[in-house]
Each structure stands twice: as structure tokens, then as C-alpha cells.
Amino acid sequence: MSMPTSNGGATLALPVIENPGQTPEEIAALQAEIKQLARSRNAVLLAHNYQRPEIQDVADYVGDSLGLSRQAAATPADVIIFCGVHFMAETAAILSPRKRVLLPDLRAGCSLAATITAEDVRRWKAEFPGYIAVGYVNTTAEVKAELDYCCTSGNVVDVIDAIPADKGILFLPDFFLGSQIRLGHKVGRPLLAGLNLSHPVQQDLATSSRCLFACL
């Protein structure tokens, strides 16, 4: 797909989704085989919203990461096949400790989750004792284990509001979601939205401070 530029110059071409290298008939046959195998192994197939249409079409449920994990936990399935990234499969395992969770592609990671480690959280909490650590769901299981609360973009304000007003908050790892809370909320409490500046993904996002101090 291409579109003209605003100044009438050369067209801009959008990147083409990787070609699966199979005909529609071959894809349909593979989908049927996957569904049959899933039924025979009592497995539930989950596909994140960002997955290819061919993957979503074969899934039992399509949605966001936490919603999918909750749906899978409510099913009688013995096996969860999560077409997503590492932290999503970990979240499913947390909510379904008795189920086996499979991640089809072990190379599938999340750049945001990769910007913070459990050691980073422990170090930050030691630097600000008494603060409440709130983390975005896009974090590893090791990071979640260090948090007081875990939230999504949809319930983050409710989570913040549920914390006593006299408590400071360490929010991680999404600097920008923390900034949106600051801009949209008027509550008298300190909030630190953290960046891991040792990580190359975030080195270009901030150059002078490890965290944003915001008085909500």
C-alpha cells in the first residue's frame, strides 16, 4: 500500500506484512490441523490483537494480553497456547498455575518489558522507601513479583486512586503512561515514573534524569 506525501513528492510505501509463503488452501489446511490437535490435547488457543489474521482466525479467543489470560483461566483446558510474547505467556501461567502454557515462538519479546529488571525495581524501592510500587502489565513475572500492584492502561487510574493519598508512588516501566496519569489527574501525591536509562531502547527517550517527578 502506498500514499502520496503532503508536498506532492514521491509516494510513501507502507511495509508489507511478511508473506507466509503458503497458498490460501495450504493455510486453511494448516488451520484445520491446528484446531484438531488443540481439541485432541484439550488446549485453548489465544491470539493477541497484534497477531496476523491467519493466526487470529484459528484462535479460540482474540484480545489483549490480560483479557486473554483471564479467559483461558476460566476454561477447562489443560493447555494454553499463547500466540503473543513472553510476558503474556507468563501472565497466563500466573493466572493458571495448574495449566501448561506454550509460547509458539520463544524469540517473541516485548521491548517495553525488556527495559526493566527485578533488580532495577529493588534498587528503586530501596532509594525511595515507603513508596508504593505500581507496574504496568507489560513486565516480566520477575518484575511483577517485586510490585505492590500491577495495572493495565485501562485500570491504572483506579489503581492509583485506591492507594492511600499519603503514599508516594513508583510507577514503571512506562514513562509515558506515568506522564499521562500526571496530566489527567489532580491528586496531591508524589509519583515517580521510571525509566531504565541503561537500556538502549530508552536512552534516546530521556537524557538528564532517571525519573520524572510529578505532583499529581
C-alpha positions in Angstrom: 0.0 0.0 0.0 1.3 3.5 -0.8 0.1 7.1 -0.4 1.3 10.5 -1.7 3.3 12.7 0.5 1.9 16.1 1.7 4.2 18.1 -0.6 3.2 16.1 -3.7 6.5 14.3 -3.9 7.3 10.6 -4.1 4.9 8.2 -2.6 5.4 6.6 0.8 5.1 2.8 0.8 3.9 1.0 4.0 5.8 -2.1 4.9 4.3 -5.3 3.6 3.4 -7.9 6.2 5.7 -10.9 5.9 4.4 -13.3 3.3 3.5 -16.6 4.9 4.8 -18.4 1.9 1.7 -20.6 1.6 -1.3 -20.6 -0.6 -4.8 -19.9 0.9 -5.6 -23.6 0.6 -2.4 -24.6 2.4 -3.2 -22.1 5.2 -6.7 -23.4 5.6 -5.4 -27.0 5.8 -2.9 -26.0 8.4 -5.5 -24.1 10.4 -7.7 -27.2 10.4 -4.8 -29.4 11.6 -4.0 -26.9 14.4 -7.6 -26.9 15.6 -7.8 -30.7 15.5 -4.6 -31.0 17.5 -5.8 -28.4 20.0 -9.1 -30.3 20.6 -7.2 -33.7 21.0 -4.9 -32.2 23.6 -7.6 -30.1 25.4 -5.8 -26.9 24.5 -7.1 -23.4 24.2 -5.6 -21.1 21.5 -5.1 -17.5 22.4 -4.1 -14.8 19.9 -3.2 -11.2 20.8 -4.8 -8.4 18.8 -1.4 -7.7 17.1 -1.2 -11.2 15.6 -1.6 -11.9 11.8 -5.2 -12.6 10.6 -4.3 -16.2 9.8 -3.4 -16.7 13.5 -6.4 -14.9 14.8 -8.7 -16.9 12.6 -7.6 -20.2 14.2 -7.7 -18.9 17.8 -10.4 -19.6 20.3 -10.0 -16.1 21.7 -8.6 -12.9 20.4 -7.9 -9.8 22.6 -5.5 -8.0 24.8 -3.0 -9.9 26.9 -4.6 -9.7 30.4 -8.1 -10.4 29.0 -6.9 -13.4 27.2 -5.2 -14.8 30.3 -8.4 -14.4 32.2 -10.5 -16.1 29.5 -8.0 -19.0 29.4 -8.1 -19.4 33.2 -11.9 -19.7 33.1 -11.8 -22.6 30.6 -11.4 -26.3 31.4 -8.4 -26.5 29.1 -5.3 -28.3 30.3 -3.0 -26.5 27.9 -2.8 -22.8 26.9 -1.2 -21.9 23.6 -0.5 -18.2 23.7 0.3 -16.5 20.4 1.9 -13.4 21.8 5.2 -12.5 23.6 7.0 -13.7 26.8 5.3 -11.6 29.4 1.9 -12.6 28.1 2.6 -16.3 28.4 4.0 -15.6 31.9 0.8 -13.8 32.9 -1.3 -16.7 31.7 0.8 -19.1 33.8 0.4 -16.8 36.9 -3.4 -16.9 36.5 -3.5 -20.6 35.6 -0.8 -22.3 37.7 -2.2 -25.8 37.0 -2.3 -25.4 33.2 0.6 -25.9 30.9 1.4 -22.7 28.9 3.1 -22.9 25.5 4.6 -20.0 23.6 4.9 -20.8 19.9 7.9 -18.5 19.2 10.5 -18.2 22.0 12.1 -15.3 20.2 8.9 -13.2 20.7 9.8 -10.5 23.3 8.5 -7.1 24.3 10.8 -4.1 24.1 9.0 -2.3 27.0 9.2 -5.3 29.3 12.9 -5.6 28.4 13.6 -2.1 29.8 13.2 -3.0 33.5 14.5 -5.9 35.6 13.6 -7.1 39.1 17.0 -5.8 40.3 16.0 -2.3 39.0 12.8 -2.4 41.0 14.6 -3.5 44.2 17.1 -0.7 43.8 14.5 1.9 43.1 12.4 0.8 46.1 15.5 1.0 48.3 16.1 4.5 47.1 12.5 5.6 47.9 11.5 3.6 51.0 7.8 3.7 51.9 6.7 4.4 48.2 4.2 2.0 46.6 5.5 0.2 43.5 2.9 0.1 40.7 3.8 -1.7 37.5 2.3 -1.9 34.0 1.2 -5.4 33.0 3.8 -5.3 30.2 6.5 -6.6 32.6 8.1 -9.9 33.3 7.0 -12.2 36.1 10.2 -11.5 38.0 9.4 -7.7 37.9 5.7 -8.3 38.9 6.9 -10.3 42.0 8.6 -7.1 43.2 5.5 -4.9 42.8 2.8 -3.9 45.2 0.2 -3.5 42.4 0.1 -4.4 38.7 -2.2 -2.5 36.4 -3.3 -2.1 32.8 -3.7 1.1 30.8 -7.5 0.7 31.3 -7.5 0.5 35.1 -4.3 2.4 36.1 -6.3 5.4 37.4 -8.5 3.2 39.6 -5.4 1.5 41.0 -3.7 4.9 41.7 -6.9 6.1 43.4 -7.1 3.0 45.6 -3.7 3.8 47.2 -3.8 5.9 50.3 -3.3 9.6 49.4 -0.3 10.0 51.8 1.7 7.3 49.9 4.2 8.2 47.2 4.1 6.0 44.1 6.8 4.4 41.9 5.3 3.8 38.5 7.1 1.6 36.0 8.3 1.0 33.4 6.2 3.2 31.0 7.4 6.8 31.4 4.7 8.0 29.0 1.8 6.2 30.7 3.0 7.8 34.0 3.1 11.2 32.3 -0.5 10.7 31.2 -1.6 10.0 34.7 0.2 13.2 35.8 -1.5 15.3 33.2 -5.0 13.8 33.7 -5.1 13.6 37.5 -5.1 16.3 40.2 -4.3 14.4 43.4 -1.8 15.7 45.9 0.8 12.9 46.0 4.3 12.4 44.5 4.6 10.0 41.7 7.9 8.9 40.1 7.6 7.4 36.6 10.7 5.4 36.0 13.0 4.9 33.0 15.8 2.4 32.9 18.4 4.6 31.2 20.9 1.8 31.0 18.8 0.2 28.3 19.4 1.3 24.7 15.7 1.4 23.9 15.2 4.2 26.4 18.5 6.1 26.2 17.0 8.3 23.5 13.8 9.0 25.5 15.5 10.9 28.3 18.9 12.3 28.8 19.1 14.2 32.0 17.1 12.3 34.7 16.3 8.7 35.6 12.8 9.6 36.6 10.1 12.2 36.1 8.9 13.8 39.4 5.3 14.6 39.1 3.0 16.0 41.8 -0.4 14.6 40.9 
